[in-house]
Amino acid sequence: MYKAIVVDDEKWIVEGIKVGVDWEQFGFEVVGSAENGQEALKLIQELHPDVVLTDIKMPLMNGLELIKMGREMSPDTLFVVLSAHAEFAYAQKALNYGTFGYCLKPFEIEEIHSTLKKLSATLADRQHSTIHPSSSPELYESICANETEMVRKILRTHGMEPNGQVNLQPIVIQSNKLPVISGEIQHLSFQMSARRLGCLVYEDASKAFIADILSRYDASVYSIGIGHPLSDLTELSSSLEAASLASYGMFTTGKSGVFHAPPHLNPLIEEMLRNLSESLVKKDRIQFMTCMNTARSQFHNGQFSIKDAYLIFTALMTLFYREGATSSAKVFEGYEQLSYHYGDADRMIDYLVEHTLEYLSEEPPSMVTEVSHKTIKKILEFIHDHFTTEISIQSLSEKFYLSPNYLCHLFKKEVGDNFIEYISRLRIQYACKLLTETDLPIKQIGEKCGIHDYFYFTRIFKRIQGQTPTQYREHTK
């Protein structure tokens, strides 16, 4: 029988669940109950239950704290949250702590039975997988400590020492709900954190290994990183780290899937950090927004990894501390904290843009202050921060919920210029600034202003300024 404990500060709920639920039907017995998290934690330490059903709001120690500390104390215990509808946000947060699921109050016995059925299947699957020993907690510690001989001994014990014919391949699985790995494909697994599971498989079995996981679970919640194949165990630590970085692919791209190790050196991030630093020194909002928009695109395309996200984030946090804006500054100890806090790179960038623009604040353009229409004012503010990117009437109409025709009419009425002309003037004004302050080639300046056709850029520049970019540079330097 599987052992379960029930935790709720209302005794009648505990007794109702204990008596009203058919525990035996699903192979469970209730071995204890508690009225708060502290009592429950002692029970977990003594009994090591298979399942804990816990309320969220309780005295002394709430359910979220119990789950966090209980998982550390008893990693194999599964947690189910008992939550009222009013506490649904807490239940959702608890899922991020690695809980199995939740049941909403007032309870329907059928709902609890359904949860117990799933729990029973998961626990049975876990027991089945132990028939083929595949878990080695001490392996991860040995890899992190670079104890190559101990790693070799552990692999030899499990019959997985690399040889000249077949390489080993590290795989890291990241999710709020880590899978139970079946024992059908030879492997070794080790828990890296509450949301990351490391695995070693033979290279020729890695595709089948991943396919097996994705066929048995919801693929949309998994981000799987693949490291470099290896035969030399001294390379295991760096290959596992590469797989770990790749496993944050869902954070960087915003999509689930299987991701390969990023390159060890990324010249794109070096250029990005230089441009960011320059924009902050010069307090250039436009250059800063260009950097952020470029970074967003490079995350989506898989050109930036979680490591690059951390570098960008840390660079801007250093600015906040230096400027005394400590209320906006945050410190994360590593990639996992950053990923967990923001969820994906888009949200991280949104946060950085919002708070950095406060530091880069300047007098709003006169046109923005003169316009009285609230929506057009917001549109102008958006245009002034994003005119170096591709902006169209269609994209603005969708963002600000106006029809394209009405937006064109309203823009012309309030601003006096049509949309295309206004954008063109902003871009050429910025081009004049770059021509004066930098030695960048004309073509590159056009691209930085959002105009990627060199001949079109020079034609627009001459129409607005009355001279070519080259002539303008000669006359102003």
Legacy VTK file of the C-alpha trace (Angstrom):
# vtk DataFile Version 3.0
C-alpha trace
ASCII
DATASET POLYDATA
POINTS 477 float
0.000 0.000 0.000
1.152 3.541 -0.735
1.402 5.847 2.297
-0.445 9.186 2.351
-0.821 12.025 4.844
-3.452 14.797 4.799
-2.671 18.343 5.968
-5.313 21.023 6.627
-5.925 23.412 9.531
-9.637 22.554 9.481
-10.116 19.206 11.226
-13.489 18.513 9.618
-11.887 18.672 6.146
-9.164 16.221 7.175
-11.681 13.791 8.666
-13.996 14.171 5.680
-11.211 13.289 3.251
-9.997 10.380 5.391
-13.478 8.858 5.714
-15.134 9.897 2.434
-12.392 8.863 0.022
-11.963 5.218 -1.005
-8.209 5.107 -0.454
-7.844 1.323 -0.639
-9.391 1.163 -4.092
-6.308 2.942 -5.457
-3.771 1.236 -3.198
-3.388 3.964 -0.536
-3.666 4.189 3.220
-3.684 7.382 5.280
-0.849 6.999 7.785
-1.071 10.444 9.372
-2.610 13.916 9.384
-1.534 17.394 10.500
-3.080 20.819 11.095
-0.136 22.936 9.921
3.052 22.742 7.905
5.370 22.310 10.866
3.513 19.218 12.091
3.394 17.859 8.554
7.129 18.340 8.099
7.800 16.174 11.162
5.511 13.470 9.760
7.307 13.566 6.418
10.649 13.163 8.186
9.351 10.196 10.229
7.144 8.398 7.705
8.534 9.329 4.258
5.048 9.123 2.713
4.483 8.487 -0.962
1.892 11.285 -1.164
1.066 14.440 0.807
-2.256 16.231 0.272
-1.903 19.732 1.724
-3.862 22.932 2.170
-2.201 26.230 1.197
-3.205 28.735 3.876
-2.275 27.365 7.307
-0.771 28.789 10.512
2.920 28.476 11.489
3.989 27.200 8.041
1.896 27.485 4.877
1.526 24.857 2.196
4.004 26.404 -0.239
6.743 26.406 2.418
5.820 22.837 3.348
6.127 21.680 -0.263
9.471 23.382 -0.739
10.996 22.005 2.481
9.239 18.648 2.188
10.677 18.014 -1.276
14.169 18.700 0.036
13.601 16.338 2.981
11.883 13.571 1.002
12.580 13.967 -2.761
10.445 10.948 -3.736
7.283 12.235 -2.012
4.572 13.571 -4.331
2.534 16.616 -3.267
-1.074 17.474 -4.133
-2.474 20.904 -3.235
-5.910 21.286 -1.632
-7.032 24.788 -2.597
-10.177 26.912 -2.474
-11.251 28.719 -5.652
-10.181 32.025 -4.063
-6.678 30.602 -3.628
-6.346 29.341 -7.190
-3.359 31.630 -7.868
-1.557 29.936 -4.984
-2.354 26.541 -6.443
-0.846 27.595 -9.744
2.259 28.892 -7.974
2.543 25.580 -6.141
2.776 23.811 -9.505
6.002 25.723 -10.097
7.356 24.093 -6.956
7.060 20.704 -8.618
3.708 19.536 -7.198
1.830 16.664 -8.804
-1.448 18.574 -9.079
-4.257 20.196 -7.110
-7.866 19.635 -6.046
-10.212 22.596 -5.618
-12.498 23.076 -2.621
-15.350 22.346 -2.145
-14.214 18.834 -3.042
-15.885 16.410 -5.359
-14.980 12.865 -4.300
-14.693 11.916 -7.980
-11.997 14.574 -8.447
-9.925 13.221 -5.559
-10.425 9.667 -6.836
-9.221 10.759 -10.270
-6.111 12.301 -8.702
-5.423 9.158 -6.649
-5.735 7.052 -9.792
-3.089 9.164 -11.536
-0.882 9.106 -8.442
-1.151 5.331 -8.244
-0.169 4.961 -11.912
2.824 7.281 -11.462
4.025 5.456 -8.356
3.575 2.082 -10.077
5.544 3.335 -13.081
8.265 4.536 -10.728
8.441 1.120 -9.038
8.578 -0.595 -12.413
11.498 1.569 -13.473
13.446 0.531 -10.374
13.490 -3.052 -11.660
16.265 -1.806 -13.936
18.413 0.366 -11.612
18.731 3.663 -13.487
19.078 6.363 -10.853
22.370 7.450 -9.316
22.184 10.559 -7.080
25.890 10.312 -6.228
26.824 10.504 -9.928
25.868 14.191 -10.201
27.895 15.084 -7.116
30.922 13.298 -8.545
30.574 15.033 -11.924
30.310 18.468 -10.263
33.385 17.713 -8.139
35.343 16.551 -11.227
36.008 13.215 -9.540
36.652 11.338 -12.762
37.634 8.050 -11.157
34.524 8.000 -8.960
32.397 8.748 -12.037
34.085 5.888 -13.872
33.430 3.543 -10.937
29.725 4.469 -10.813
29.325 4.023 -14.571
31.133 0.689 -14.453
28.834 -0.487 -11.627
25.797 0.278 -13.812
27.355 -1.173 -16.951
27.601 2.194 -18.704
31.304 2.915 -18.938
32.069 4.471 -22.358
34.112 2.426 -24.788
35.781 2.950 -28.124
32.681 1.873 -30.043
29.834 3.822 -28.389
29.919 7.310 -26.872
27.935 8.610 -23.922
25.600 11.560 -24.380
24.337 13.808 -21.544
20.686 14.881 -21.716
19.029 17.384 -19.367
15.236 17.499 -19.046
13.672 20.663 -17.679
10.026 21.019 -16.627
7.794 21.867 -13.680
6.691 18.210 -13.861
9.693 15.964 -14.354
8.963 12.596 -16.006
9.437 9.154 -14.529
11.977 7.548 -16.866
11.186 4.019 -17.977
13.868 1.357 -17.710
13.436 0.083 -21.273
16.404 2.071 -22.628
19.638 1.774 -20.679
20.486 5.031 -18.950
21.533 6.671 -15.704
19.520 9.574 -14.287
20.204 12.052 -11.496
18.187 14.943 -10.070
19.940 18.267 -10.671
17.218 20.428 -9.078
13.466 20.417 -8.518
12.925 21.245 -12.197
15.921 19.608 -13.919
16.725 15.945 -14.444
20.072 14.870 -15.864
20.496 11.631 -17.821
23.350 9.728 -19.434
22.528 7.493 -22.397
24.498 5.897 -25.191
24.685 8.182 -28.223
22.999 5.701 -30.575
20.032 5.407 -28.162
19.542 9.116 -27.388
16.854 9.767 -30.022
14.818 6.742 -28.913
15.271 7.774 -25.278
13.860 11.271 -25.912
11.096 9.937 -28.171
9.999 7.552 -25.407
9.626 10.431 -22.914
7.744 12.669 -25.341
5.397 9.834 -26.346
4.370 9.136 -22.739
4.057 12.714 -21.490
2.808 16.098 -22.654
5.639 17.291 -24.904
4.546 20.941 -24.583
5.864 21.191 -21.019
9.371 19.848 -21.686
12.572 21.618 -22.666
15.265 19.034 -23.379
18.942 19.868 -23.828
21.446 17.580 -25.545
25.169 17.744 -24.784
28.148 16.694 -26.881
28.816 12.938 -27.301
31.953 11.846 -25.456
34.213 8.887 -24.848
36.652 10.664 -22.537
35.129 11.087 -19.062
37.192 14.207 -18.412
34.853 15.896 -20.934
31.691 14.840 -19.081
31.411 17.928 -16.854
31.628 20.407 -19.761
29.256 18.335 -21.924
26.699 18.120 -19.110
26.963 21.873 -18.600
26.333 22.391 -22.331
23.253 20.149 -22.138
22.095 22.088 -19.089
22.411 25.404 -20.948
20.538 23.938 -23.917
17.733 22.734 -21.628
16.743 26.369 -21.072
15.642 26.525 -24.710
12.040 27.033 -23.655
13.087 30.147 -21.717
15.072 31.639 -24.593
12.843 30.766 -27.561
9.477 30.668 -25.800
8.815 27.189 -27.213
9.114 23.664 -25.894
11.287 21.166 -27.749
14.688 19.530 -28.006
17.677 21.868 -28.082
21.322 21.213 -28.885
24.250 22.645 -26.978
25.013 26.307 -27.825
28.493 27.264 -29.102
31.116 27.748 -26.418
31.958 31.244 -27.684
29.269 33.555 -29.067
30.591 36.711 -30.795
27.018 38.032 -31.041
26.759 38.493 -27.285
30.100 40.320 -27.178
28.809 42.805 -29.742
25.478 43.094 -27.903
27.150 43.891 -24.573
29.396 46.508 -26.217
26.410 48.213 -27.832
24.412 48.062 -24.605
27.264 49.587 -22.626
27.663 52.332 -25.196
23.955 53.150 -25.182
23.952 53.423 -21.387
27.056 55.635 -21.270
25.542 57.958 -23.884
22.043 57.570 -22.394
20.822 56.833 -25.918
17.273 55.464 -25.673
17.139 54.593 -29.350
20.369 52.596 -29.334
19.248 50.849 -26.152
15.870 49.899 -27.648
17.612 48.692 -30.801
19.793 46.435 -28.645
16.784 45.067 -26.775
14.789 44.408 -29.936
17.778 42.688 -31.516
18.289 40.586 -28.391
14.626 39.564 -28.407
14.932 38.392 -31.992
18.165 36.504 -31.291
16.599 34.704 -28.335
13.642 33.651 -30.495
15.987 32.395 -33.223
18.051 30.351 -30.786
21.164 32.511 -31.282
21.290 33.482 -27.600
21.336 31.029 -24.693
20.345 31.352 -21.033
23.990 32.238 -20.371
23.649 35.243 -22.687
20.386 36.218 -20.980
22.172 36.183 -17.635
24.991 38.365 -18.994
22.543 40.946 -20.368
20.491 40.943 -17.174
23.552 41.296 -14.926
24.961 44.133 -17.035
21.804 46.173 -16.549
21.481 45.292 -12.862
24.998 46.684 -12.380
23.758 49.937 -13.912
20.804 50.083 -11.513
23.055 49.613 -8.492
25.533 52.194 -9.756
22.753 54.737 -10.236
21.233 53.980 -6.838
18.053 52.507 -8.338
18.134 49.558 -5.935
14.356 49.142 -6.002
14.616 48.028 -9.622
17.739 45.905 -9.148
17.439 42.162 -8.651
20.092 39.553 -7.957
19.789 35.944 -9.078
22.293 33.310 -8.063
22.157 31.436 -11.336
20.363 30.572 -14.541
17.612 28.573 -12.849
16.524 31.455 -10.606
16.446 33.828 -13.574
14.430 31.361 -15.642
12.020 30.585 -12.814
11.422 34.264 -11.974
10.625 35.499 -15.500
9.468 32.345 -17.291
10.873 33.388 -20.659
13.280 35.864 -22.241
10.467 38.108 -23.498
9.289 38.853 -19.972
12.861 39.450 -18.842
13.417 41.932 -21.672
10.102 43.674 -20.936
11.234 44.172 -17.342
14.654 45.477 -18.389
13.160 47.872 -20.939
10.611 49.257 -18.501
13.140 49.970 -15.764
16.090 51.024 -17.905
14.051 53.573 -19.833
13.383 55.287 -16.500
17.141 55.767 -16.138
17.398 56.908 -19.764
14.396 59.203 -19.432
14.546 62.472 -21.267
12.171 65.262 -22.140
9.418 63.762 -24.297
9.404 65.040 -27.899
7.271 68.144 -28.289
4.923 66.355 -30.663
4.122 63.749 -28.011
3.327 66.381 -25.376
1.239 68.485 -27.788
-1.071 65.656 -28.856
-4.223 65.456 -26.726
-5.685 62.184 -28.017
-4.653 59.519 -25.472
-4.325 56.631 -27.942
-2.327 58.653 -30.461
-0.092 59.861 -27.621
0.599 56.215 -26.674
1.228 55.351 -30.313
3.722 58.204 -30.633
5.526 57.101 -27.464
5.745 53.586 -28.883
7.014 54.855 -32.248
9.718 56.995 -30.608
11.049 53.922 -28.769
10.781 51.493 -31.696
11.208 53.418 -34.967
14.476 51.605 -35.770
12.492 48.358 -36.067
9.892 47.412 -38.637
6.651 49.230 -37.773
3.570 49.223 -39.968
0.083 50.672 -39.763
-1.216 47.104 -39.613
0.964 46.176 -36.607
0.010 49.393 -34.785
-3.689 48.883 -35.492
-3.510 45.407 -33.968
-1.512 46.585 -30.954
-3.750 49.569 -30.175
-7.090 48.101 -31.340
-7.868 50.605 -34.101
-8.762 49.851 -37.695
-5.927 50.715 -40.143
-8.010 53.296 -42.014
-9.194 55.018 -38.859
-5.654 54.997 -37.419
-4.272 56.661 -40.581
-7.011 59.314 -40.461
-6.568 59.971 -36.728
-2.769 60.076 -36.960
-2.835 62.631 -39.776
-5.411 64.737 -37.927
-3.534 64.785 -34.595
0.089 64.848 -35.808
-0.151 66.741 -39.081
2.070 64.230 -40.927
1.086 60.892 -42.337
2.497 57.835 -40.614
5.189 56.998 -43.218
6.511 60.565 -43.331
6.671 60.829 -39.538
8.634 57.583 -39.219
10.985 58.654 -42.025
11.752 61.970 -40.307
12.527 60.216 -37.012
14.866 57.820 -38.744
16.718 60.543 -40.612
17.058 62.627 -37.433
18.692 59.640 -35.762
20.865 59.083 -38.838
22.120 62.680 -38.521
23.081 61.978 -34.907
25.010 58.853 -35.896
26.711 60.609 -38.811
27.928 63.313 -36.442
28.896 61.170 -33.442
30.276 58.018 -35.097
32.459 56.869 -37.959
30.136 54.053 -38.952
29.744 53.376 -42.706
26.691 54.978 -44.332
25.099 51.600 -45.075
25.414 50.526 -41.444
23.927 53.797 -40.228
20.934 53.248 -42.490
20.452 49.784 -41.043
20.708 51.092 -37.470
17.965 53.583 -38.308
15.695 50.825 -39.610
16.279 51.306 -43.352
18.085 48.304 -44.814
18.150 49.406 -48.480
21.202 51.647 -48.937
19.883 53.465 -52.022
16.459 54.055 -50.472
18.148 55.396 -47.322
20.290 57.906 -49.254
17.277 58.993 -51.337
15.083 59.594 -48.258
17.971 61.326 -46.465
18.539 63.736 -49.370
14.817 64.476 -49.719
14.526 65.418 -46.033
17.959 67.009 -45.425
18.632 68.435 -48.892
21.982 66.646 -49.141
23.388 63.121 -49.145
24.546 61.403 -45.921
28.181 61.763 -47.083
27.757 65.517 -47.699
26.039 65.935 -44.325
28.927 64.194 -42.544
31.520 66.335 -44.332
29.740 69.568 -43.419
29.228 68.704 -39.737
32.681 67.353 -38.874
LINES 1 478
477 0 1 2 3 4 5 6 7 8 9 10 11 12 13 14 15 16 17 18 19 20 21 22 23 24 25 26 27 28 29 30 31 32 33 34 35 36 37 38 39 40 41 42 43 44 45 46 47 48 49 50 51 52 53 54 55 56 57 58 59 60 61 62 63 64 65 66 67 68 69 70 71 72 73 74 75 76 77 78 79 80 81 82 83 84 85 86 87 88 89 90 91 92 93 94 95 96 97 98 99 100 101 102 103 104 105 106 107 108 109 110 111 112 113 114 115 116 117 118 119 120 121 122 123 124 125 126 127 128 129 130 131 132 133 134 135 136 137 138 139 140 141 142 143 144 145 146 147 148 149 150 151 152 153 154 155 156 157 158 159 160 161 162 163 164 165 166 167 168 169 170 171 172 173 174 175 176 177 178 179 180 181 182 183 184 185 186 187 188 189 190 191 192 193 194 195 196 197 198 199 200 201 202 203 204 205 206 207 208 209 210 211 212 213 214 215 216 217 218 219 220 221 222 223 224 225 226 227 228 229 230 231 232 233 234 235 236 237 238 239 240 241 242 243 244 245 246 247 248 249 250 251 252 253 254 255 256 257 258 259 260 261 262 263 264 265 266 267 268 269 270 271 272 273 274 275 276 277 278 279 280 281 282 283 284 285 286 287 288 289 290 291 292 293 294 295 296 297 298 299 300 301 302 303 304 305 306 307 308 309 310 311 312 313 314 315 316 317 318 319 320 321 322 323 324 325 326 327 328 329 330 331 332 333 334 335 336 337 338 339 340 341 342 343 344 345 346 347 348 349 350 351 352 353 354 355 356 357 358 359 360 361 362 363 364 365 366 367 368 369 370 371 372 373 374 375 376 377 378 379 380 381 382 383 384 385 386 387 388 389 390 391 392 393 394 395 396 397 398 399 400 401 402 403 404 405 406 407 408 409 410 411 412 413 414 415 416 417 418 419 420 421 422 423 424 425 426 427 428 429 430 431 432 433 434 435 436 437 438 439 440 441 442 443 444 445 446 447 448 449 450 451 452 453 454 455 456 457 458 459 460 461 462 463 464 465 466 467 468 469 470 471 472 473 474 475 476
